[in-house]
């Protein structure tokens, strides 16, 4: 239903003496759909949930006890990641959420004032690696994810930076 259709229904509801239960429910649904409050928090929750499930998958043991989804020699991740171009859909994320998560994790790799990052990115080979030396078990990795989750504030900052970069590159391309 379009926004103008919603507004025309307001007049209809306003003129009725006492709105029925179904009208009250529809008003609540419409107000919910028009408000974006809490939307970013829900997206962050989905991102963090996907990252936790992905991490659990990485620590899965094969039949011989070694990591099944990570190369044991290089710790390169062997399965599609929620922040990867081929994995975001499989993990239930949207493409832009995967992009924000990728930027968030890449930034974490370069931060020296925080604890070591759980994931590391190799720009030369364009591959992601699991930091098994600092997080040898899923329990230690899970503890890291709980202590250092993506936050609404971080997502807002990353989104604003991405929008600025996109607008700048768009303006440069138009010239």
C-alpha positions as CSV (number, residue, x, y, z in Angstrom):
1,X,0.0,0.0,0.0
2,X,1.4,3.4,-1.0
3,X,2.0,6.3,1.3
4,X,-0.8,8.3,-0.3
5,X,-3.2,5.4,0.2
6,X,-2.2,5.2,3.8
7,X,-3.0,8.9,4.3
8,X,-6.4,8.7,2.6
9,X,-7.3,5.9,5.1
10,X,-6.4,8.2,8.0
11,X,-9.4,10.5,7.0
12,X,-11.6,7.4,6.9
13,X,-10.5,6.3,10.3
14,X,-10.7,9.8,11.8
15,X,-14.3,10.2,10.8
16,X,-15.4,6.9,12.4
17,X,-16.7,7.2,15.9
18,X,-14.9,4.4,17.5
19,X,-12.3,2.4,15.5
20,X,-12.8,-1.3,15.6
21,X,-10.1,-3.7,16.8
22,X,-9.0,-4.4,13.3
23,X,-8.5,-0.7,12.6
24,X,-6.4,-0.3,15.7
25,X,-4.2,-3.3,14.7
26,X,-3.8,-1.9,11.2
27,X,-2.8,1.5,12.6
28,X,-0.2,-0.1,14.7
29,X,1.1,-2.1,11.8
30,X,1.2,1.0,9.5
31,X,3.0,3.1,12.2
32,X,5.5,0.3,12.6
33,X,6.1,0.1,8.8
34,X,6.6,3.9,8.6
35,X,9.0,4.2,11.6
36,X,12.6,3.2,11.2
37,X,13.2,3.2,14.9
38,X,15.0,0.0,15.9
39,X,15.6,-1.0,12.3
40,X,19.4,-0.5,12.6
41,X,19.5,-2.5,15.9
42,X,17.7,-5.3,14.3
43,X,20.2,-5.3,11.4
44,X,23.1,-5.3,13.8
45,X,21.5,-8.2,15.7
46,X,21.2,-10.2,12.4
47,X,24.8,-9.4,11.5
48,X,26.1,-10.5,14.9
49,X,24.0,-13.7,14.8
50,X,25.3,-14.6,11.3
51,X,28.9,-13.9,12.5
52,X,28.5,-16.2,15.5
53,X,27.0,-19.0,13.5
54,X,29.7,-18.7,10.9
55,X,32.4,-18.8,13.7
56,X,30.8,-21.9,15.1
57,X,31.0,-23.5,11.6
58,X,34.7,-22.6,11.3
59,X,35.5,-24.3,14.6
60,X,33.7,-27.5,13.6
61,X,36.0,-30.5,13.8
62,X,36.4,-33.1,11.0
63,X,36.4,-36.8,11.8
64,X,40.2,-36.7,12.5
65,X,39.7,-33.8,15.0
66,X,41.3,-31.1,12.8
67,X,39.3,-28.1,11.5
68,X,36.9,-29.0,8.8
69,X,36.3,-25.6,7.3
70,X,39.7,-23.9,7.7
71,X,43.0,-24.8,6.1
72,X,45.1,-26.1,9.0
73,X,48.4,-25.0,7.4
74,X,47.4,-21.4,6.6
75,X,44.2,-20.9,8.6
76,X,42.5,-19.7,5.4
77,X,38.7,-19.9,5.6
78,X,37.4,-22.5,3.2
79,X,33.6,-21.9,3.3
80,X,31.6,-18.9,2.1
81,X,31.5,-16.1,4.7
82,X,28.6,-13.9,5.6
83,X,30.8,-11.0,4.7
84,X,31.9,-12.4,1.4
85,X,30.5,-11.8,-2.0
86,X,29.4,-15.4,-2.4
87,X,28.2,-16.0,1.2
88,X,26.0,-13.2,2.3
89,X,22.9,-14.7,0.8
90,X,23.5,-18.1,2.3
91,X,23.8,-16.5,5.8
92,X,20.5,-14.5,5.4
93,X,22.1,-11.1,5.1
94,X,21.7,-8.4,2.5
95,X,24.6,-7.4,0.2
96,X,25.0,-4.0,1.9
97,X,25.0,-5.6,5.3
98,X,27.8,-8.0,4.2
99,X,29.7,-5.0,2.8
100,X,29.4,-3.2,6.1
101,X,30.4,-6.3,8.1
102,X,33.4,-6.7,5.7
103,X,34.5,-3.1,6.3
104,X,34.0,-3.5,10.1
105,X,36.2,-6.7,10.2
106,X,38.8,-5.1,8.0
107,X,39.0,-2.2,10.3
108,X,39.3,-4.5,13.3
109,X,42.4,-6.1,11.6
110,X,44.2,-2.8,11.7
111,X,43.3,-1.7,15.2
112,X,46.2,-2.1,17.6
113,X,44.6,-0.6,20.7
114,X,42.1,-3.5,21.0
115,X,42.5,-7.2,21.5
116,X,43.7,-9.1,18.4
117,X,41.0,-9.6,15.8
118,X,39.3,-12.9,15.3
119,X,39.6,-12.7,11.5
120,X,42.5,-11.4,9.4
121,X,42.5,-10.3,5.8
122,X,45.3,-10.9,3.4
123,X,45.1,-8.2,0.8
124,X,47.6,-9.8,-1.6
125,X,45.7,-13.1,-1.9
126,X,42.3,-11.5,-1.1
127,X,41.6,-14.2,1.4
128,X,40.3,-14.2,5.0
129,X,42.0,-16.2,7.8
130,X,40.9,-17.4,11.2
131,X,43.1,-16.2,14.1
132,X,43.6,-19.6,15.7
133,X,46.8,-18.6,17.5
134,X,44.9,-16.1,19.7
135,X,41.5,-17.9,19.7
136,X,42.3,-21.7,19.6
137,X,38.8,-22.8,20.6
138,X,35.2,-21.8,19.8
139,X,34.8,-20.8,23.4
140,X,37.6,-18.2,23.2
141,X,36.3,-17.0,19.8
142,X,32.7,-16.8,21.2
143,X,34.0,-14.8,24.2
144,X,35.7,-12.4,21.7
145,X,32.5,-12.0,19.7
146,X,30.5,-11.3,22.9
147,X,33.0,-8.7,24.1
148,X,33.6,-7.1,20.7
149,X,30.4,-7.2,18.7
150,X,29.3,-5.0,15.9
151,X,27.3,-2.1,17.4
152,X,24.7,0.3,16.0
153,X,27.1,3.1,16.5
154,X,29.8,1.3,14.5
155,X,27.3,0.5,11.7
156,X,26.2,4.1,11.6
157,X,29.7,5.3,11.3
158,X,30.6,2.8,8.6
159,X,27.4,3.5,6.7
160,X,28.1,7.3,6.8
161,X,31.7,6.8,5.5
162,X,30.5,4.5,2.7
163,X,27.8,7.0,1.6
164,X,30.4,9.8,1.6
165,X,32.9,7.7,-0.4
166,X,30.2,6.7,-2.8
167,X,29.0,10.3,-3.3
168,X,32.6,11.5,-3.8
169,X,33.3,8.8,-6.4
170,X,30.0,9.5,-8.1
171,X,30.8,13.2,-8.4
172,X,34.3,12.5,-9.7
173,X,32.9,10.1,-12.3
174,X,30.4,12.8,-13.5
175,X,33.2,15.3,-14.2
